């Protein structure tokens, strides 16, 4: 019996897919790109969606929230679903659900109907990211995983960058419904390619009996906690955060739900989330670092367009275009970072990436101004995204080392889960910090707008004459100065947030060195990863 087990283990270690691994990687990346793109493409279309369906702007934001909640719940469920029907079948099912739901979203006659279809779209999309990553991990040998993950990293980073631009262009030139319709041909192509190229490895053995073993309590607690977190984050600023009973209820729901989820999953025989993987030190550290990487990536993708639109008067399309050069730079840097994982230890690359993060955000904090040109905004985006490949690929690669290949589905689900959660948290927190810091600077600057300040008095006098003199001229002058004050306070608020991100990146440099030093292209053994 021991011999048989050894033979099976050898067979597993030597298994290779029949199709070219790069063809497989491109296929699953196509499906993942479609899903990641959809998380950001609808953002700029919300006013059009709300107006078309007779809803308020606040009601329209549920189009995003409903998708994110469903998406977050399904991310960790892929491993269990794969154990029931197989990973390839589950991946195809997710593509079908996502594609059909996209069509239904496009023809939705009302906001309630659109929200229901968006939930189903989020359910289908939630399984695509982790399964795509797990398929890549199993299709390549360890020394080539880093280069494969560079393709996945390009999907995860590039799609949110071009989403607002593409969404704005489609909405301005056609209709918001086409931001959903464009998923249909991509979904059909991905479905055909997956059927022809992707196969399950021998250690994934579907068992329909696992359908009865679904961790229903764990799924319920996951739903409660993620719904509480996403709704509290998405609606927090709109409802004045914890001053609102609405936000306090959902925040409490998250805290109670997540504590109960951890306790339940840790002691359950067939958990929906295998939290005991966190016993592996490398994996636990990688999850924490990936949560921060996801946070920084998503926050920066939102902060710059907001700054350009809110303070420099860009429309959604032009604000999105300013991110495009960063995406083009990633096309060059991602493969280079993937190759580097085969030559340098993962922790060194991650630390290097975080150091570059710190420098790029500190540089951004000192150079964003009200007279910033489009060219300079594009340059800022380039230097902000260049460190991402080194952090993203190194951490993703290190998350698998020392773990059995049978755990790849769970690893992919959890690493994508924490990245998405980090993104949701940082988008909400940095948005709130920009508002709070802007108000702080506004109050400080207003202290100088007093009759006893000669500079202020002289400025009002000069501008008053410029605007025609008299009481009306003086009133217009004061209004103009107040407008400039608010704009400057807003700039200073963004500068503060970029500095906070820079200091956080410095902390992440130190934390990266807690990872075990692996041989380039390989990882530590399971026993080494535990400690």
C-alpha positions in Angstrom: 0.0 0.0 0.0 2.9 2.3 0.8 4.4 1.6 -2.6 1.1 2.6 -4.3 1.0 5.9 -2.5 4.6 6.6 -3.5 3.8 5.8 -7.1 0.8 8.1 -7.0 3.0 10.9 -5.5 5.6 10.4 -8.3 2.9 10.5 -11.0 1.6 13.7 -9.5 5.0 15.3 -9.5 5.6 14.4 -13.1 2.2 15.3 -14.5 2.1 17.8 -17.2 -1.0 19.1 -19.2 -1.4 17.8 -22.8 -1.8 21.3 -24.2 0.9 23.9 -24.3 1.0 25.5 -20.8 1.2 29.0 -22.3 -2.0 28.4 -24.4 -3.7 27.3 -21.2 -2.4 30.4 -19.3 -3.6 32.7 -22.1 -7.0 31.0 -22.1 -7.7 31.2 -18.4 -6.2 34.8 -18.3 -8.7 35.8 -21.0 -11.6 34.7 -18.7 -10.1 36.3 -15.7 -9.4 39.6 -17.6 -13.1 39.7 -18.5 -14.1 39.4 -14.9 -11.5 41.8 -13.4 -12.4 44.4 -16.1 -16.1 44.2 -15.0 -15.2 45.3 -11.4 -14.2 48.7 -12.7 -15.8 49.3 -16.1 -19.2 50.0 -14.6 -18.0 52.7 -12.2 -18.0 55.6 -14.6 -21.4 54.6 -16.1 -23.3 54.8 -12.8 -24.9 58.2 -13.4 -26.1 57.0 -16.8 -27.4 53.8 -15.3 -29.2 55.6 -12.5 -30.8 58.1 -14.9 -31.8 55.5 -17.4 -33.5 53.3 -14.8 -35.1 56.2 -12.9 -33.0 55.7 -9.7 -31.0 58.2 -7.6 -27.2 58.3 -7.6 -27.1 56.7 -4.2 -29.3 53.9 -5.3 -27.2 53.4 -8.4 -24.1 52.6 -6.3 -25.8 49.3 -5.3 -24.9 48.2 -8.8 -21.3 48.0 -7.6 -22.0 46.9 -4.1 -24.2 43.9 -5.1 -21.5 42.6 -7.5 -18.6 43.0 -4.9 -20.6 41.2 -2.2 -21.4 38.2 -4.4 -17.9 38.2 -5.7 -16.2 38.2 -2.3 -18.4 35.3 -1.1 -17.6 33.0 -4.0 -13.9 33.6 -4.1 -13.0 31.1 -1.4 -15.7 28.6 -2.4 -14.0 27.4 -5.6 -12.0 24.7 -3.9 -15.1 23.0 -2.6 -17.0 23.4 -6.0 -14.0 21.9 -7.8 -14.1 18.9 -5.5 -17.7 18.3 -6.5 -17.7 18.7 -10.3 -14.0 19.2 -11.1 -12.0 22.4 -11.6 -12.4 22.7 -15.3 -16.2 22.1 -15.1 -16.5 24.7 -12.4 -14.4 27.1 -14.4 -16.7 26.6 -17.4 -19.8 26.9 -15.2 -18.5 30.3 -13.9 -17.9 31.5 -17.5 -21.5 30.5 -18.5 -23.0 32.2 -15.4 -21.0 35.3 -15.9 -21.7 35.5 -19.6 -25.5 34.9 -19.3 -25.7 37.3 -16.4 -23.9 40.0 -18.5 -26.5 39.7 -21.2 -29.3 39.9 -18.6 -27.6 43.0 -17.1 -27.6 44.6 -20.5 -31.3 44.1 -21.0 -32.4 44.9 -17.4 -35.6 46.9 -17.5 -35.3 48.3 -13.9 -32.8 48.8 -11.1 -34.0 45.9 -8.9 -33.7 43.5 -11.9 -30.2 44.8 -12.7 -29.1 44.3 -9.0 -30.4 40.7 -9.1 -28.5 40.0 -12.4 -25.4 41.7 -11.0 -25.4 39.3 -8.0 -25.4 36.4 -10.4 -22.7 38.0 -12.4 -20.6 38.4 -9.2 -21.2 34.7 -8.4 -20.0 33.7 -11.8 -17.1 36.1 -11.7 -16.0 35.2 -8.2 -14.8 31.7 -9.3 -12.8 32.9 -12.4 -9.9 34.7 -10.7 -8.8 32.0 -8.2 -9.4 29.1 -10.6 -7.4 30.8 -13.4 -4.5 31.3 -10.9 -4.8 27.7 -9.7 -4.8 26.3 -13.2 -1.7 28.3 -14.1 0.0 27.1 -10.9 -0.6 23.4 -11.8 0.2 23.8 -15.5 3.7 25.0 -15.0 6.7 23.6 -13.1 7.8 25.6 -10.1 10.8 27.3 -11.8 8.5 28.7 -14.5 5.6 29.7 -12.3 6.9 33.2 -11.8 6.8 33.9 -15.6 3.3 32.4 -15.8 2.1 34.5 -12.9 3.4 37.6 -14.7 0.5 37.0 -17.2 -2.0 36.7 -14.4 -0.5 39.8 -12.7 -0.9 41.7 -16.0 -4.6 40.7 -15.9 -5.1 41.7 -12.3 -3.4 45.1 -12.7 -4.1 46.1 -16.3 -7.8 45.4 -16.3 -8.7 47.9 -13.5 -6.6 50.5 -15.2 -8.3 50.4 -18.5 -11.8 49.7 -17.1 -12.7 53.3 -16.4 -11.4 54.5 -19.8 -13.2 51.7 -21.7 -16.4 52.2 -19.7 -16.4 55.9 -20.2 -15.8 55.6 -24.0 -18.6 53.0 -24.4 -21.0 55.0 -22.3 -20.3 58.3 -24.1 -20.5 56.8 -27.6 -23.0 54.0 -27.3 -25.0 53.0 -24.2 -24.2 51.8 -20.7 -25.8 48.5 -21.7 -22.8 47.8 -24.0 -20.4 47.6 -21.0 -22.2 44.3 -20.3 -22.8 43.1 -23.8 -19.0 43.2 -24.6 -18.6 40.3 -22.2 -20.7 37.9 -24.4 -18.2 37.3 -27.3 -15.3 37.1 -24.9 -17.1 34.6 -22.7 -18.1 32.4 -25.6 -14.5 32.4 -26.9 -13.1 31.6 -23.4 -15.6 28.8 -23.0 -14.6 27.1 -26.3 -10.9 27.4 -25.5 -11.2 26.1 -22.0 -13.1 23.0 -23.3 -10.4 22.3 -25.8 -7.2 23.1 -23.8 -7.8 22.8 -20.1 -7.8 19.5 -18.2 -7.8 18.6 -14.5 -4.7 17.2 -12.9 -4.9 13.6 -11.5 -5.1 14.8 -7.9 -8.4 16.6 -8.5 -10.9 13.8 -8.2 -14.5 15.1 -8.4 -16.8 13.4 -5.9 -20.6 14.1 -6.1 -20.8 13.1 -2.4 -19.0 16.3 -1.5 -22.2 18.1 -2.5 -23.7 16.8 0.7 -20.6 17.9 2.6 -20.9 21.5 1.9 -20.1 23.6 4.9 -23.4 25.4 5.0 -22.7 27.1 8.3 -19.3 28.3 7.0 -21.0 29.6 3.8 -23.6 31.4 5.8 -21.0 33.0 8.1 -18.9 34.0 5.1 -22.0 35.6 3.5 -22.9 37.5 6.6 -19.3 38.8 7.2 -18.6 39.8 3.6 -22.0 41.4 3.1 -21.4 43.4 6.3 -17.9 44.4 5.3 -18.7 45.4 1.7 -21.9 47.3 2.5 -20.2 49.2 5.4 -17.2 50.1 3.3 -19.2 51.1 0.1 -21.8 53.1 2.0 -19.7 54.4 4.9 -18.7 57.8 3.5 -22.2 58.3 2.1 -23.7 57.7 5.6 -21.1 59.5 7.7 -19.5 56.2 8.8 -20.2 55.2 12.5 -22.4 58.2 13.1 -25.0 56.2 11.2 -26.9 53.3 12.7 -27.0 51.7 9.3 -23.2 51.5 9.1 -22.9 50.4 12.7 -25.3 47.5 12.1 -23.3 46.2 9.1 -19.9 46.7 10.8 -21.1 44.7 13.8 -22.4 42.1 11.4 -19.0 41.8 9.9 -17.1 41.6 13.2 -19.4 39.0 14.7 -19.5 37.1 11.4 -15.8 37.0 10.8 -15.0 35.9 14.4 -17.6 33.1 14.2 -16.3 32.1 10.7 -12.7 31.7 11.9 -13.8 29.6 14.9 -16.1 27.4 12.9 -13.8 26.9 9.9 -10.8 26.1 12.1 -12.6 23.2 13.8 -14.7 21.9 10.8 -13.7 18.6 9.1 -14.6 19.9 5.6 -14.2 23.7 5.8 -15.2 25.9 2.9 -12.0 27.9 3.7 -9.1 25.9 4.9 -7.7 28.3 7.4 -5.2 25.8 8.7 -3.1 26.7 5.7 -2.2 29.7 7.8 -0.1 27.4 9.9 2.4 27.6 7.1 4.3 30.8 8.0 5.2 31.7 4.4 1.6 31.4 3.3 0.3 33.5 6.2 2.9 36.2 5.5 2.1 36.1 1.8 -1.6 36.6 2.5 -0.9 39.6 4.7 1.4 41.2 2.1 -1.1 40.4 -0.7 -3.9 42.1 1.3 -1.7 45.3 1.4 -0.6 44.9 -2.3 -4.3 44.6 -3.3 -5.1 47.6 -1.2 -2.4 49.8 -2.6 -3.1 48.8 -6.1 -6.8 49.5 -6.0 -6.4 52.7 -3.9 -4.0 54.1 -6.4 -6.2 53.1 -9.3 -9.0 55.1 -7.8 -7.1 58.0 -6.2 -5.6 59.5 -9.4 -8.8 59.5 -11.5 -10.6 61.1 -8.6 -7.9 63.8 -8.3 -8.0 64.5 -12.0 -11.8 64.6 -12.2 -12.5 66.4 -8.9 -9.7 69.0 -8.9 -8.4 69.3 -12.5 -11.8 69.0 -14.3 -11.0 66.0 -16.4 -13.9 64.0 -17.8 -14.1 60.2 -17.0 -12.6 59.2 -20.4 -9.6 61.5 -20.1 -9.0 60.6 -16.5 -8.9 57.0 -17.5 -6.5 57.7 -20.4 -4.0 59.1 -17.9 -3.8 55.6 -16.5 -3.2 54.0 -19.9 0.6 54.6 -20.0 0.9 52.8 -16.7 -0.8 49.8 -18.3 1.5 49.9 -21.3 4.5 50.0 -19.0 3.2 46.9 -17.2 3.2 45.0 -20.4 7.0 45.4 -20.5 7.8 45.1 -16.8 5.5 42.1 -15.9 7.5 39.5 -18.0 10.8 41.0 -16.7 9.6 40.5 -13.1 8.4 37.0 -13.9 11.9 36.1 -15.2 13.4 37.7 -12.1 11.6 35.3 -9.8 13.6 32.5 -11.4 16.9 34.3 -10.6 16.3 36.0 -7.2 14.6 35.0 -3.9 11.0 36.0 -3.6 11.5 38.0 -0.5 14.2 40.1 -2.1 12.0 40.9 -5.1 9.1 41.7 -2.8 11.2 44.0 -0.6 12.6 45.7 -3.7 9.0 46.3 -5.0 7.9 47.8 -1.7 10.9 50.1 -1.6 10.0 51.3 -5.1 6.4 51.7 -3.9 7.6 54.0 -1.0 9.7 56.1 -3.3 7.0 56.5 -6.0 4.3 57.5 -3.6 6.5 59.9 -1.8 7.5 61.4 -5.1 3.7 61.6 -6.0 2.9 63.4 -2.8 5.4 66.1 -3.5 4.5 66.7 -7.2 0.7 66.6 -7.5 -0.5 70.1 -8.1 -3.4 72.1 -9.6 -1.3 72.9 -12.7 -0.2 69.3 -13.3 -0.2 68.4 -17.0 -1.8 65.3 -18.6 1.7 64.2 -19.6 3.0 64.5 -16.0 -0.2 62.7 -14.7 0.6 59.8 -17.1 4.2 59.8 -15.8 3.1 59.6 -12.2 0.9 56.6 -13.1 3.9 54.8 -14.7 6.1 55.2 -11.6 3.3 54.1 -9.3 2.7 50.8 -11.2 6.2 49.8 -12.0 6.8 48.3 -8.5 3.6 46.2 -8.7 4.9 43.3 -10.8 7.8 42.6 -8.4 5.6 42.5 -5.3 2.6 40.8 -7.0 4.5 38.0 -8.8 7.0 37.3 -6.0 4.2 37.1 -3.3 1.9 35.0 -5.5 4.7 32.6 -6.3 5.9 32.4 -2.7 2.3 31.6 -1.5 2.5 28.2 -3.1 5.9 27.1 -2.0 6.1 24.4 0.6 2.5 23.5 0.1 1.1 20.3 -1.5 -0.1 20.6 -5.1 -3.5 19.4 -3.9 -3.9 22.6 -2.0 -3.5 24.9 -5.0 -7.3 25.6 -5.3 -7.5 26.6 -1.7 -4.3 28.7 -2.0 -5.6 30.5 -5.0 -9.0 31.1 -3.4 -7.5 32.6 -0.2 -4.8 34.7 -1.9 -7.3 36.3 -4.2 -9.8 36.7 -1.4 -7.4 38.7 0.8 -6.3 40.8 -2.3 -9.9 41.7 -3.1 -10.7 42.4 0.6 -7.6 44.6 0.8 -8.7 46.5 -2.2 -12.2 47.2 -0.8 -10.8 48.3 2.5 -8.1 50.6 1.1 -10.5 52.2 -1.5 -12.9 53.1 1.3 -10.2 54.2 3.9 -8.2 56.3 1.5 -11.3 58.0 0.1 -12.4 58.9 3.7 -8.8 60.0 4.5 -8.7 62.4 1.5 -12.0 63.9 2.7 -10.9 64.2 6.3 -7.5 65.6 5.5 -8.9 68.1 3.0 -11.3 69.4 5.6 -8.4 69.6 8.1 -6.3 71.7 5.7 -9.4 73.8 4.8 -9.9 74.7 8.4 -6.2 75.6 8.8 -6.1 77.7 5.6 -9.3 79.5 6.6 -7.5 80.8 9.7 -5.5 83.1 7.4 -8.7 84.5 5.6 -9.2 87.1 8.3 -9.6 90.9 8.1 -6.4 91.2 10.2 -4.3 89.5 7.6 -2.8 92.2 5.3 -2.1 89.8 2.5 -5.7 88.6 2.5 -7.1 92.1 2.6 -4.8 93.3 -0.3 -5.7 90.2 -2.3 -9.4 90.8 -1.9 -8.9 94.5 -2.8 -7.0 93.7 -6.0 -9.4 91.0 -7.1 -12.4 93.1 -6.2 -11.2 95.8 -8.7 -10.6 93.1 -11.3 -14.2 91.8 -10.9 -15.7 95.3 -11.3 -15.3 96.9 -7.9 -17.9 97.8 -5.3 -19.7 95.3 -3.1 -20.3 92.8 -5.9 -16.7 92.8 -6.9 -15.6 92.2 -3.3 -18.1 89.4 -2.9 -16.9 87.8 -6.1 -13.3 88.1 -5.0 -13.9 86.4 -1.7 -15.8 83.6 -3.4 -13.0 83.1 -5.9 -10.4 83.0 -3.1 -12.6 80.5 -1.2 -12.8 78.3 -4.2 -9.0 78.4 -4.6 -8.7 77.6 -0.9 -10.9 74.5 -1.2 -8.9 73.3 -4.3 -5.6 73.7 -2.5 -7.0 71.9 0.6 -8.1 69.1 -1.6 -4.6 68.8 -3.2 -3.0 68.8 0.3 -5.5 66.0 1.3 -4.3 63.8 -1.6 -0.7 64.6 -0.7 -1.2 63.4 2.8 -2.7 60.1 1.7 0.1 59.5 -0.8 2.6 60.1 2.1 0.7 57.6 4.3 0.9 55.0 1.5 4.6 55.7 1.2 5.2 55.1 5.0 3.1 51.9 4.8 5.3 50.7 2.0 8.4 51.2 4.1 6.8 49.0 6.8 6.1 46.4 4.1 9.8 46.3 3.1 10.7 45.1 6.6 7.8 42.6 6.7 8.8 41.1 3.4 12.1 39.8 5.0 10.0 37.6 7.3 9.5 35.3 4.3 11.7 32.3 4.2 14.6 32.8 1.8 14.0 30.3 -1.0 16.2 29.2 -3.8 15.3 31.1 -7.0 12.6 29.3 -8.9 12.0 26.9 -6.0 10.5 27.1 -2.6 11.2 25.7 0.9 9.9 22.3 1.9 6.6 22.1 3.8 8.5 21.7 7.1 10.5 24.8 6.4 7.5 26.8 5.4 5.8 25.9 8.6 8.3 27.7 10.8 
